[in-house]
Amino acid sequence: MKQEPEVFSISGVETGLSQDQSGRQRRYLISMGLRTACFVGGILADGALRWALIVSAVALPYFAVVIANAGRERGGWAGSGDFVPLGNEALEAGQNQS
């Protein structure tokens, strides 16, 4: 089996918009599938488990939307390319940089 070479990122370019949207849609659909399973489980279960599943099914849409909408700003921290100076040195007016 031929092993693919490792690819390194040399820039802070984010993923494409269509790729980001498809990932967000996938996360949302997985969350809604879990919500459906909670509803079905709430119908079939008894006692405290029933209520826990129903409460989960009611609360899950809020978290699903928050997670799905947290798409593009998540990848900005690692490798953002922002320059952070090491010292607090500042040039005074008329001061030479030597």
C-alpha atoms as one frame of an Amber mdcrd trajectory, in Angstrom:
protein
   0.000   0.000   0.000   1.357   3.395  -1.017   1.642   5.840   1.881   0.562
   9.412   1.175   3.125  12.086   2.085   2.272  14.336   5.031   1.033  17.753
   3.963   2.056  20.814   5.965   0.187  24.103   6.031   2.426  27.087   5.361
  -0.229  29.769   5.626  -3.101  30.823   7.834  -5.686  30.205   5.107  -8.950
  28.859   6.462 -10.998  26.101   4.881 -13.284  26.996   2.002 -16.787  28.260
   2.662 -18.516  25.280   1.026 -16.388  22.833   3.027 -17.127  24.762   6.234
 -20.870  24.816   5.539 -20.990  21.087   4.819 -19.200  20.379   8.115 -21.621
  22.598  10.009 -24.602  20.910   8.352 -23.207  17.494   9.228 -22.790  18.474
  12.912 -26.336  19.873  13.010 -27.851  16.753  11.397 -26.006  14.501  13.851
 -27.372  16.579  16.741 -30.906  16.398  15.360 -30.538  12.631  14.914 -29.553
  12.400  18.563 -32.595  14.525  19.455 -34.872  12.158  17.553 -33.329   9.204
  19.379 -33.979  10.992  22.699 -37.644  11.508  21.784 -38.096   7.871  20.769
 -36.256   6.732  23.897 -38.425   9.027  26.013 -41.552   7.381  24.626 -40.237
   3.853  25.211 -38.535   4.353  28.594 -40.049   4.566  32.066 -39.312   6.529
  35.220 -36.473   9.016  35.581 -34.823   7.906  32.325 -37.945   8.960  30.404
 -37.812  12.477  31.824 -34.070  12.788  31.299 -34.486  11.828  27.639 -37.396
  14.224  27.121 -35.520  17.116  28.758 -32.502  16.292  26.563 -34.681  16.278
  23.453 -36.135  19.675  24.354 -32.764  21.292  25.222 -30.700  19.775  22.409
 -31.852  22.113  19.569 -30.372  25.132  21.353 -26.987  23.458  21.722 -27.149
  22.078  18.174 -27.616  25.569  16.744 -24.847  27.032  18.911 -22.439  24.265
  17.881 -23.395  24.497  14.201 -22.978  28.288  14.141 -19.577  28.153  15.827
 -18.012  27.254  12.492 -15.664  29.803  10.975 -14.344  31.502  14.096 -13.158
  28.230  15.606 -10.123  27.771  13.321  -8.782  31.305  13.646  -6.604  30.885
  16.733  -4.061  28.323  15.606  -1.740  29.773  13.021  -3.613  33.026  12.650
  -0.402  34.747  11.655  -0.920  37.728  13.929   2.363  39.373  14.882   2.882
  39.674  18.620   5.948  41.734  19.608   8.177  40.247  22.284   9.099  43.437
  24.107   7.410  46.666  25.070   9.993  48.839  23.358   8.547  51.860  21.619
  10.345  54.587  19.742   9.979  58.064  21.140   9.425  60.923  18.717  12.765
  61.833  17.134  14.563  58.729  18.508  16.797  56.786  16.095  16.284  53.078
  15.587  19.792  51.678  15.982
